[in-house]
Amino acid sequence: MDNDDEKDDSSTNNSDTDDQVEYERGQHPNSLKAIAKHQFQKGISGNIFGRRPNYEKLGEALAKLGDEETFDFDNKSKGTRREQVLERIWFDAIRHGDWKKIQLLAWLGCLDD
C-alpha cells in the first residue's frame, strides 16, 4: 500500500478544535466587534445619499404638459403629447421592429386578443 492511500488522521486530532467554545447565534466576539464597529450615531442612517428625492411637482408638470394639444406647421392638430407618445410606441414596434417596445406592449397586454 502506498503512502498516498493511507489516511492521515492527524487533522482530526487537533487540540484546538476540541477546546472551541460554542457561541449562540450573534454572540461570537467577532460578530459583536463588527456590529460595534459599524454603529451609526442617533439620527444618522447608513444611507449616504439620504432619502430619494421626491419628484412630485415634476410629475404634475409633465402630466399637465401631456394633456396639451400640439399642432404641426399647417396648424393641424397632431393630438396631445400623451397620445403622440403612445402612437410612437406602436409606430416603433411595428415599423422599426423595436424589440423593447414590442416587449412593453406584450407585458402590458396590448397584444392580447
TORSEBA-577088 format. One record per residue: residue in one letter; z, x, y of N, C-alpha, C, O in turn. Coordinates in steps of 0.1 Angstrom, whole numbers, padded with zeros to 4 digits, always signed. Last residue first. Example, Ala and Ser with C-alpha at 12.3 -4.5 7.8 and 13.67 -1.06 7.14 Angstrom:
% residues 2
s+0071+0128-0022+0071+0137-0011+0079+0129+0000+0080+0134+0011 a+0078+0132-0057+0078+0123-0045+0078+0132-0033+0085+0142-0033 
***
This chain:
% residues 113
d-0276-0556+0392-0282-0569+0394-0273-0579+0398-0277-0591+0400 d-0267-0526+0411-0265-0536+0400-0272-0549+0403-0275-0552+0415 l-0268-0511+0433-0279-0510+0424-0278-0519+0412-0287-0521+0404 c-0244-0512+0446-0255-0518+0453-0268-0518+0444-0277-0525+0447 g-0220-0501+0437-0225-0513+0430-0237-0519+0436-0241-0530+0433 l-0211-0477+0447-0207-0489+0454-0212-0502+0448-0208-0513+0452 w-0225-0460+0430-0210-0461+0429-0205-0473+0436-0195-0479+0432 a-0251-0464+0438-0247-0467+0424-0232-0469+0424-0227-0479+0417 l-0250-0453+0464-0254-0467+0462-0250-0472+0448-0245-0484+0446 l-0242-0427+0458-0234-0435+0466-0237-0450+0464-0228-0458+0462 q-0264-0418+0443-0251-0419+0437-0242-0428+0445-0234-0436+0439 i-0284-0419+0463-0285-0428+0451-0272-0429+0444-0268-0440+0440 k-0274-0400+0480-0275-0414+0485-0276-0423+0473-0271-0434+0473 k-0276-0377+0463-0263-0381+0468-0263-0396+0473-0253-0403+0471 w-0304-0376+0459-0295-0379+0448-0281-0383+0453-0275-0392+0446 d-0330-0388+0476-0318-0381+0479-0307-0385+0468-0303-0396+0468 g-0357-0396+0475-0350-0394+0463-0337-0386+0464-0333-0378+0456 h-0370-0403+0498-0368-0388+0496-0361-0385+0482-0360-0374+0478 r-0372-0431+0496-0384-0423+0500-0382-0408+0496-0392-0402+0491 i-0347-0440+0485-0360-0444+0480-0371-0434+0483-0377-0429+0474 a-0327-0427+0499-0326-0428+0485-0339-0431+0479-0343-0426+0468 d-0335-0429+0526-0334-0416+0520-0333-0417+0504-0339-0408+0497 f-0333-0458+0528-0346-0450+0530-0346-0437+0523-0355-0433+0517 w-0306-0463+0524-0316-0468+0514-0329-0461+0516-0335-0457+0506 i-0296-0449+0546-0291-0446+0533-0301-0450+0523-0305-0443+0514 r-0309-0462+0567-0312-0448+0564-0308-0444+0551-0314-0436+0544 e-0296-0487+0567-0311-0486+0563-0315-0472+0560-0323-0470+0551 l-0271-0479+0575-0273-0485+0562-0287-0484+0557-0290-0481+0546 v-0278-0470+0601-0272-0461+0591-0274-0466+0577-0277-0459+0568 q-0287-0494+0613-0296-0482+0611-0291-0472+0601-0299-0466+0593 e-0264-0509+0613-0275-0513+0605-0285-0502+0602-0290-0500+0591 r-0249-0494+0631-0244-0496+0618-0255-0500+0608-0256-0495+0597 r-0264-0497+0654-0263-0484+0648-0258-0485+0634-0263-0477+0625 t-0284-0527+0652-0272-0520+0656-0272-0506+0649-0280-0503+0640 g-0320-0527+0660-0308-0532+0653-0296-0524+0658-0297-0516+0667 k-0340-0521+0676-0340-0514+0663-0328-0518+0655-0326-0513+0643 s-0360-0540+0698-0347-0538+0691-0349-0531+0678-0357-0534+0670 k-0381-0524+0721-0380-0533+0710-0367-0529+0702-0364-0518+0700 n-0388-0509+0742-0377-0518+0744-0377-0529+0733-0373-0540+0735 d-0404-0488+0734-0411-0501+0739-0401-0512+0741-0405-0523+0743 f-0386-0469+0725-0392-0467+0738-0400-0479+0743-0402-0480+0755 d-0360-0490+0710-0369-0479+0710-0376-0478+0724-0372-0485+0733 f-0324-0496+0711-0338-0500+0714-0347-0488+0713-0343-0477+0716 t-0294-0508+0696-0302-0498+0701-0317-0503+0702-0321-0512+0695 e-0263-0525+0699-0277-0526+0695-0285-0515+0703-0283-0512+0714 e-0231-0516+0687-0241-0517+0698-0255-0517+0693-0259-0510+0683 d-0214-0512+0667-0219-0526+0669-0229-0527+0680-0235-0537+0682 g-0208-0486+0668-0215-0490+0657-0221-0504+0658-0231-0507+0652 l-0190-0485+0690-0204-0480+0692-0213-0484+0680-0225-0486+0682 k-0168-0494+0677-0173-0501+0688-0188-0498+0691-0196-0506+0693 a-0164-0474+0658-0166-0488+0653-0173-0496+0665-0182-0504+0662 l-0158-0453+0675-0170-0452+0667-0174-0466+0662-0186-0470+0661 a-0134-0462+0686-0145-0459+0695-0158-0459+0687-0168-0465+0691 e-0118-0463+0663-0120-0475+0671-0132-0473+0679-0140-0483+0681 g-0118-0436+0655-0123-0446+0646-0127-0459+0654-0137-0465+0651 l-0104-0425+0677-0118-0421+0674-0125-0431+0665-0136-0435+0668 k-0079-0437+0674-0087-0440+0686-0102-0436+0684-0111-0443+0689 e-0072-0425+0649-0073-0439+0650-0081-0443+0662-0090-0452+0661 y-0068-0400+0637-0080-0402+0645-0082-0417+0647-0094-0422+0647 n-0041-0380+0634-0045-0394+0633-0057-0397+0642-0055-0395+0654 p-0037-0350+0616-0040-0357+0628-0045-0371+0625-0052-0374+0616 r-0011-0344+0593-0025-0346+0595-0027-0354+0608-0020-0363+0611 r+0017-0324+0604+0011-0337+0599-0004-0338+0602-0009-0332+0612 g+0014-0289+0598+0020-0301+0603+0013-0313+0598+0006-0313+0588 f+0006-0265+0587-0003-0272+0596+0002-0284+0602-0004-0290+0611 i+0027-0258+0570+0025-0250+0582+0015-0256+0592+0016-0253+0604 n+0049-0275+0553+0036-0277+0557+0033-0270+0571+0037-0275+0581 g+0076-0273+0548+0068-0262+0543+0053-0264+0547+0045-0255+0544 s+0094-0284+0577+0088-0286+0564+0080-0274+0560+0079-0264+0568 i+0124-0286+0594+0111-0279+0593+0106-0280+0578+0113-0277+0569 g+0148-0299+0593+0138-0304+0602+0125-0297+0602+0115-0301+0609 k+0166-0271+0584+0166-0286+0585+0156-0290+0596+0156-0284+0607 q+0146-0245+0571+0156-0250+0579+0155-0265+0580+0145-0270+0578 f+0139-0240+0536+0135-0242+0549+0146-0248+0558+0156-0254+0553 q+0140-0216+0510+0146-0227+0516+0141-0228+0531+0139-0218+0537 h+0132-0196+0492+0122-0205+0499+0128-0217+0505+0121-0227+0507 k+0154-0184+0482+0145-0176+0490+0135-0185+0498+0131-0181+0509 a+0166-0203+0466+0173-0199+0478+0164-0191+0488+0165-0192+0500 i+0147-0204+0445+0149-0216+0453+0156-0212+0467+0152-0217+0477 a+0150-0178+0435+0137-0182+0440+0139-0195+0449+0132-0196+0459 k+0176-0179+0426+0172-0169+0437+0159-0174+0443+0158-0173+0455 l+0175-0198+0406+0183-0201+0418+0180-0191+0429+0180-0195+0441 s+0159-0184+0388+0154-0197+0394+0162-0200+0406+0156-0204+0417 n+0175-0163+0381+0162-0160+0387+0157-0173+0394+0151-0172+0405 p+0197-0176+0368+0199-0169+0381+0186-0166+0388+0185-0167+0400 h+0190-0209+0356+0188-0195+0354+0190-0188+0367+0185-0193+0378 q+0191-0236+0359+0203-0229+0362+0202-0214+0360+0212-0207+0362 g+0169-0251+0351+0171-0249+0366+0183-0241+0369+0186-0240+0381 r+0184-0262+0322+0172-0262+0330+0175-0261+0345+0184-0268+0350 e+0210-0238+0312+0204-0252+0313+0192-0251+0322+0190-0242+0330 y+0206-0208+0293+0209-0215+0306+0203-0229+0305+0193-0231+0299 e+0220-0187+0269+0212-0199+0271+0216-0206+0284+0228-0209+0286 v+0219-0152+0270+0227-0164+0272+0217-0176+0275+0207-0174+0281 q+0214-0128+0245+0209-0136+0256+0217-0149+0257+0221-0155+0247 d+0220-0112+0223+0231-0114+0234+0226-0122+0245+0233-0124+0255 d+0198-0110+0208+0210-0116+0202+0220-0120+0213+0228-0129+0211 t+0180-0095+0223+0177-0110+0220+0189-0117+0215+0191-0129+0217 d+0191-0070+0222+0190-0077+0235+0188-0092+0233+0193-0100+0240 s+0188-0060+0197+0202-0064+0201+0201-0072+0214+0210-0080+0217 n+0163-0068+0175+0166-0063+0188+0179-0069+0193+0182-0081+0192 n+0150-0074+0151+0164-0070+0151+0168-0064+0164+0177-0054+0165 t+0123-0078+0155+0132-0090+0153+0147-0086+0154+0155-0095+0155 s+0113-0053+0155+0112-0060+0167+0121-0073+0167+0125-0078+0177 s+0115-0043+0129+0124-0037+0140+0124-0045+0152+0134-0045+0160 d+0100-0050+0108+0110-0059+0112+0119-0054+0124+0128-0061+0127 d+0068-0046+0101+0078-0039+0109+0088-0049+0114+0085-0057+0124 k+0052-0048+0070+0057-0055+0082+0068-0046+0088+0076-0040+0082 e+0024-0029+0059+0038-0032+0059+0043-0038+0072+0038-0035+0082 d-0002-0022+0064+0001-0035+0057+0016-0039+0057+0019-0050+0055 d-0002+0003+0074-0006-0008+0083-0003-0021+0077-0001-0031+0084 n+0005+0019+0053+0015+0017+0063+0011+0005+0073+0020-0001+0078 d-0009+0006+0022-0009+0013+0035+0002+0010+0044+0009+0000+0043 m+0000+0008-0012+0000+0000+0000+0000+0009+0012+0007+0019+0013 
***
